[in-house]
């Protein structure tokens, strides 16, 4: 098993190219199930989750090629409608195939999902919405068995809470449904917006893109002509490297990035004393001379993203003063706190709120990654911890970051991947 070893450094300098967004790529790959011919996707990140979902489509009978950052997916030859446990258990986003397969074939079996252990992320909202559209759903032996005796019917759906994956799933189901579907309390994340825009460009009428109310006019089973497209840049990867610049008080430049997707992250980094130079697709961070404490609450887009909470918590250990970080989306997303405490961080947990007393000197030691974003928080801490830091279980990291150690090494980090 691989692990990362880091030595502390004085500063970073240089340029980092941001990869395509994993969280945008996954629904876009599932979307190919709605296409009547092969679809070419470019700027895909070379991470484990992408390979997992492409393998799932291949197991369902699709023809898939994936080289570099380009995949060609032909689902016109799909022969299976059962997504088995052996793949779905490794990645919760596999549930994204439920909506499009059910809409296209009228039946689908999908194993109940797995993924990161950051807390409950129930799929009941997906299932309730599909039932409103006319699906008959049963849970049998760990599988969701769904059928549509009369096809999916457009209807009015109100999500009890915002769900990014649920929004993507129901939008894709609604595309092939009969009539109009109105989805209220829809997610507004850039990843959902890109999915809707590509569907719209492929001939589907979708009103309200980028708002909390989406209206989809179904094609009544007519498959789509989907042209090739690029995946948007990964805003979470970009935010992580901006935190690397901030915690090491270094000036670095990110390229192939979408600054407008990072509004809340940039705002909090500015509160901490950093400034930025922005162009259409680059961000340069000019670091604070003295890092200021911050108060933040994770909420749905466009508010501060839960996927950046761990990185900011690591950064807050180097702020002069008390930072308050409240996690409102997932109940078990502070597992990195105990590992940061082992490195010397002064953090107190009270329910869903972490209080960070800074500035504290961190010391390198052996730590364990518990989930994807926790992994990157430990990397950030390892950049400035005195001595040597060894981060174990980095298979979590490989689910969402492309060649992180190589990108950081290129800007001056002392980091290497080793075998246990």
N, C-alpha and C positions, 0 to 999 in steps of 0.2 A: 504494500500500500504506500502511496506517495505522501510526503509531507513537505512543508515549506520551512526553510530555515532563513531567518533574517538577522542581520546585524544592524545596530543603530547607525544612523548617518547624520551629517550636519544639515544637508539640504538636497533638494532635487532641482533639476533644470532640464528643459527641453520640451519636446512636443510628443503628445500621445494621440494616436488616431482612435476614434471611438467606433466600435463595431455596431452592427445592426442589432435592433432590440429583440431580445429573447421573448419578452412578453407581448410584442407585436407579432413576431414570427409564428408563434404557436397557433393562434386563431386563424392566421392567414394560410397556414399549411392545411388546417382542417377545412378551410373554405374551399379548397380545391375539389372537395367532394361534390360541390355544387356545379362543377364545370363539365361541359360536354366534350372537352378535348384537353390535351396536356397544357399545363401552366408552368411558366418559368418564373422563379422567384430568385432575385439577386439581393446581395448584401445580407445574407443569412449569417448569423454568428456560428462559429464552429464550437458549439458547446453540446454537452451530453443531452440536454432536454430536446434539442432539435433533432439529433440522431434518433432519439427514442420515439418521437412522434412520427418521423419518416419511416422508421421500422414498423410502427403500428399500421400505417397505411399500406406498406408493402405486404404485411401479413394479411391484410384484408383483400389483397389481390391487385393493388395499384402497382404501376411501374414507376420506380423511383430511381433517379440518379442524383448524387450529391457530391460535387467536387468544388473545393475551395469554398467560396461563399455563394455558390449557385446551385439551385436544385431544380430539376425538371420532374414534375409530378403528373402522371396520367391516371386519373381515377375512372376513366370511362370503362376500364376493364375490371372494376371492383367485382369480386365474386363472393365475399364474406361480409356479414353484418354483425359479427361478434368480436368485440374488443376484449381480449382475454386478460386474466389476472396477472400473468407473468410480466406483462408490459405496463398495464395500468397501475399496478402497485407501486411502481417506481416514480410515477409522475402524475400528480393530481390533474394537470391540464389535459390529460388524455380524455377527460369527460367532454372536451370540446367536440369530439366526433359524434356525440349523441344526437344533437340537434340536426346537423346536416344529413347524417345517415338515415335517421328516422323520417325526415322530410322527403328524402329521395326514394327510399325503398319501402317505407311503410312499416318497417319493423327493425329492431335493433336490440342487441344485448351488449351492455357495457359493464365491466366489473366495477364495483364500488372503488373509488380512487384512493391513492396513497399520496406520497410527496413529502414535503418538509414538515417537521414536527413542531410547527410554530403555533399550534392551536387548532380548534375546530373550524373547518371551513365547509359547512354543510351544503349539500347540493339540493336541499329541499326546494329552494326557490326555482331552480331549473325545472324540477319535476312538476311542481305545482303549475308553472306556466305552461308546460307542454300538455298537462291534463286539461287546462283551460282551452287549449287549442284542439282538443279532441283526442288526445292520446290516451291509451289505456296502459297503465304502468303498474308493474308488480316487482317486488324485490324477492328474488328466489336464489338461495344458495350463494349469496354474496354478489349477485348480478342484478342490474337493472334491466328488466325485460319490458320493452315498450313496443306497442303496436298502434297503428292508426287505421281502424276498420274503414273509415270514410275519408282518409287523408286529413292533413292538418288544416284547420280553419282559422282564418284571421280573427282576432278578437281584441278586447281591451285587457291589458295586463298591467297591474301595479305591483312593482317589487316592494316588499315590506322593508327591505334595506338595499342599499346599493351593492351590486355585485358585478365585478368586471367580467369574470368568466361567464356568469349567468347572462349578462347582457349580450356578449358575443354569441353564446349558444342559441339564445332565443332569436336574435337577429337572423342568424343563418337558417334556423328552422322556418322563420317567417318568410324568408325569400322564396321558398318553393311552396308555401301554403296557398290556400285559396282566399282571396280577398285581402282586406286591410288589417294589419296588426298595429295597435298603438301600445307602446311600451313606456310606462311612466316610472320615474325614479331610475332611469337608465344611467349607467356609468358614463362619464365624460372624458375618460383618460385618452391621451393621444393614440394609444394602441387600438381602442375601440373606434375612434374617429377614422383611423386609416382603414380599418376593415370596412366601415360603412362607405367611405369614399371609393374604395375599389369596387365594391358591389354596385354602387351608384354608376360608376364609369362602365360597368359591365351590363348596364341596361335596366337595373332595378331602381325603381323610384323610392327614395328614402328621404323623408322630410325631417328636419330638426337635428341634423348631424352636429354634434358638439354641444347639444343641450340635453336636459334631463328628460325630454319627451321625444321619442323616436317614433315615426310612423313609417311602416314598411308595407309596400303594396306587392303582394305575392304574385308569382308567375304561374301559379296553378300547375306546378310540376315541371315547368319548362327549364331545362338546364341552361347555364350561362356560358357566354363567350368571354373568358377572362384573359386579358392581355398580360404580358410580362410586366413586372413591377419591382421596385426596390423597397426593401424594408426600411422603415424610419430608424434613425440612430437611437441607441440605447441611453435613455436619460438617466437611468440608475447607474450604469457604468460611468457615465460622465460625472454624475454627482459624487461617486466614490473617488474618482481621481481628483476632483476639485477638493475633496476633503484631505486627500494625500498632500496636495499643495498647501492647504491650510494648516494641517497638523505639523508639517515639517517647516512651515513658514518659508515656502519656496514659490518662486514664480514659474509656472508651467502653462503651456498652451494646449488646449484640446482642439482637434480638427474633426471634420465630419460630424459635427454636433448640431443640435437644434436648440438654440438658446431659449426660444419662446416656450419650450416644454419644461424648462427648469426654473420657472418664475419663483416658486416658493422656496426652492433650495438656494437660489442665488440671494433671495431676500434675507434668509437666515444667516447665510455666510457673511453678508454685508453687516448684519447686526453684530456679528462677532469681530468686525473690524477689517474684513477683506474688501478689496475693490476689484473691479473687472473691466476689461476691454472686450467688447463684443463686436463681432461682424455677423454676417448672415449665417455662417456655419463654423465659426470659431469662438472660443472663449479663452481669454488669458486671465489667470488669477494673479492679483498683486496682493501678497499676504499681509496680514496684520502684524505690526511690530509687537503688539501684546494682544493675545487672543482674549476676547471678552466673553463672559458667560451668556447663555441663551435660554429662552423659554420657548418650548415648541410642543405642539399637539399634533399627532398623526391623524389625518382624516382623508377622505376621498379627494381625488383631483377636482379642482386645481389647488387644494390645500396641500399641506406638507405630506409627502408620501411615507407610508409605513416602511417601504423598502429602503429608506434612507435613515431610519431611526437609529440602527445599530452604529452606523458610521459616525453620526453626529454625537452619539454617546461617547464613543472613543475620542472624538475631537474635544468634547467638553472636559475631559480629564486634564487637558492642557490649557483650559481657560482660567483666568484669574478671577475667581469668584464662584458663586453657586449657580449651577444650571438645573433647570427643571424640565424633564422630558416625560410627556404623558403619551401612552400608547392606547389609542381608542379602538383600534380595529381588530387586534388579535390578543387573546388572553395569555398567551404563553410565549411572548416574543422578547423576553428579557433574559433568555438562557445564556447569553454572552456576558451578562453582568458578573457571574461568578468567576468566569475565566479572566475578565479584566481585573477583578479584585485580586486574583492570584498574582497579577503583574504589579499590584500596588495601587490600583485605582481606589478612590474613596467614594463609593457609591452606596446609597441607601435605597432600598426598594420598599414601596408601600402600595400594595395592590398594583394598579396599572401605571404608577408614577415612579420614575427614578430621579433621585436627587444626587447630583454629581458635585462634589466639592473639589475645586481645583485651585491652583495648579498642583498636580502631584507628579513626582518622578516615578516613571514606570521602570520595572526591571524585567529583563528577558527571562523566560522560563518555558516549560512545556505546557502548551494549552491545547484545548480540543475544540474544533469547530462543531457547532450544534445544528446550524442551518446555513443556508446560502449567504444571507447578508451578515449574519454573525461572523462568518468566515472572513469577510472583507474588513469588518471592524477590528479583528485580531491582527490582520495584516497592517492596518493603519497604526495600531498600537506598537506593533513590532518594528515599525520604521523608526520610532523615536525612543523605544525602550533601551535602557543601558544593557549592554551585553548581547546575548544570543537568545532569540525566540524561536521555538520550534512549534509549528502549527500542524496538528494532526487531524485526520479525517477530512482532508481537503477535497474529497470527492463532492462534498457539498458545493465548494467553490467552483468546481469544474462544471456544475450544472448551469451556471449563469455568467461566467466571465471567460472571455477569450484570452488565453495566454497572458494572464495577469502578471505572472512573475517576469515574463519577457518584456512586457510594456513598462513595468516599473524599473527593471534593470536598465532599460535603454535611457531612462532619465536620471540614473545615478543610484538607484536603490541597491543595497547589498542583500540580494535575495536569490535563493536557488531552490529548485525542486529536487528532493532526495527520496530514496527508497527506505522504508522502515527495515 
